[in-house]
Amino acid sequence: MKKVLIGLVFSFITLFAFEHLETNNIDEKLKGKNAIVDFYATWCPPCKVLAKNLIQFDKVKPSDVVIYKLDIDQYMDLAKKYKVRSLPTLVYFKDGKVVAKEVGIRDVNQLAANSMKYFK
């Protein structure tokens, strides 16, 4: 029972660790920024692993990189727009434009290396 409770608390915390994007604010939020958008679903176990890694990466990421989350179940229109077909998917944006897309779990070192590569 204790493990279940801890798991639920962790899942709840990771959902609110980063600002969530919506159809009506995505363009404004991404404009002029280096941003990583985590396309996820609450029912997706690999998404939870990536969320944990993003929390760790947030502590060491470059100051000019912003992390956002986007729940594909709530905003399927955005998932279609950015051609997200598998979860988890990270989409890297530079000044509102897609510069890269990656599917699957990334660890903190991979996230750091990808930030350097995509946001130089």
ABEGO torsion letter per residue (X at the ends): XAAAAAAAAAAAAAAAABBBBBAAAAAAAABGBBBBBBBBBAABAAAAAAAAAAAAAAAABBAABBBBBBBAAABAAAAAAAGBABOBBBBBBBGGBBABBBBEBBBAAAAAAAAAAAAX
